[in-house]
């Protein structure tokens, strides 16, 4: 203990710096607008009025519903289409597969917003604005390269002899994939679901363009709108931000082991 | 088995390749983004970029957001990883807490940070007041604004570096450091000559991921400064957004997009090449 005091000191400072902003949001959200005490001070009396107002006026519950639908749709497509494409990439070693892999890695680097003009005018032409499927397809496409990369690294570590045994028994490619490969994919699928889920839940750039009607707003757009309208009522805005981040913080604390594992899987080069 | 590629390739064709081609074409046009009057004007949009001081500012800012954030994130992340990897009670808490902000949307994090950095009743000014200092209007000046956005971004995503380095550190056999200690190497010498070279694969991943993330920074700028004051804190991506969404200059915005696309590709390829060479030599 004595020898390690400096470690505890650094750790304490880190924890303080990393928790301070989150603490400030919650402390502010529990104080009325008229409370002029420092934002650092914990409320002397808990005040729930900001939350009442947020739930009544901001449409945050509808936004959470919208975000759930969009996130679920995106995750399902990314998992299904991604694992499918990863199978030949991991198993066939030829020029085509290699080129597809390079292409996928390239797409992973592209800043989605750089081609927003092209995507937006295409979405207009296929009437995809203000639709769930429009934003889901866009998010899923940009998430796809990452999931293909994760799945193909993982499948490459599944012994080929399993495929060969199944084929010896007369199973076709599709049956081999569904019955032999898919059941092995559970751990990497957890990582893909969590990382893609958080990414889509927090997405803002494309949502701004695709979801223009208030009824279609997701969580980030709703928080932005609330902050825009509540210029003076920052305590109300803090409550709105708190409602938006509580679900994801709870999920993170419950599943943090899997989140860290997912981050590791995605960073280790295959 | 090639059919398995089909759904993914169709999606990428429709939502990446086609829009990319379209953006490329629009960048050669004068267009407001919705009318049918799209006029081909050649490279005039790109020529206009060269004379646009706001574009130049956004370009420099983007390089700061990319490179300075990457440096800070890797230093903080490496420090946290070394701390968490060393044995002491509470290292799990540090890991959980430092990774936490990654869960929160960059946009919402920007708003939260506004509570800290705002002039009127901002937390930072409250803390300064404890030391008897006058309040500072942090976000009213472009230069401090860029610094704060860089700091916020580095702080929020340093956890990613920490996790990457933690994995790298745990792969280094303990015997190496033990042998060095027996030979009388100091902690710093053993870190510099043993740990660091063995971490180069982790450093490569971490640097490239964060460079790309920083160069396309968007969300926290929108919520912290919205590019202001007077266009001084824009990144290329938020400048594109302002030209397209607010000014309806679709052709010009496309040119900014295409420029950023090639900038990021260039940086990523160069960084990859740089580290690959080091790995062979090291």
Interface residues (C-beta under 8 A of the other chain):
Chain A: X4 X7 X8 X10 X11 X14 X15 X17 X18 X19 X20 X21 X22 X24 X25 X28 X36 X38 X39 X40 X80 X81 X82 X84 X85 X87 X88 X89 X91 X92 X96 X100 X106 X107 X109 X110 X111 X112 X113 X114 X115 X116 X117 X118 X119 X120 X121 X122 X124 X137 X138 X140 X141 X142 X144 X145 X148 X173 X177 X198 X201 X202 X203 X204 X205 X208 X209 X219 X220 X223 X224 X227 X234 X237 X238 X241 X244 X245 X248 X249 X252 X253 X256 X259 X260 X263 X264 X267 X268 X269
Chain B: X1 X2 X4 X5 X7 X8 X9 X11 X12 X14 X15 X16 X18 X19 X20 X21 X22 X23 X24 X26 X33 X34 X79 X80 X83 X86 X88 X90 X91 X93 X94 X95 X96 X97 X98 X99 X100 X101 X102 X103 X104 X105 X106 X107 X108 X109 X111 X112 X113 X115 X116 X121 X122 X123 X126 X127 X155 X160 X163 X164 X167 X201 X202 X205 X206 X209 X212 X215 X216 X218 X219 X222 X223 X237 X240 X241 X244 X245 X250 X253 X254 X256 X257 X258 X260 X261 X264 X265 X268
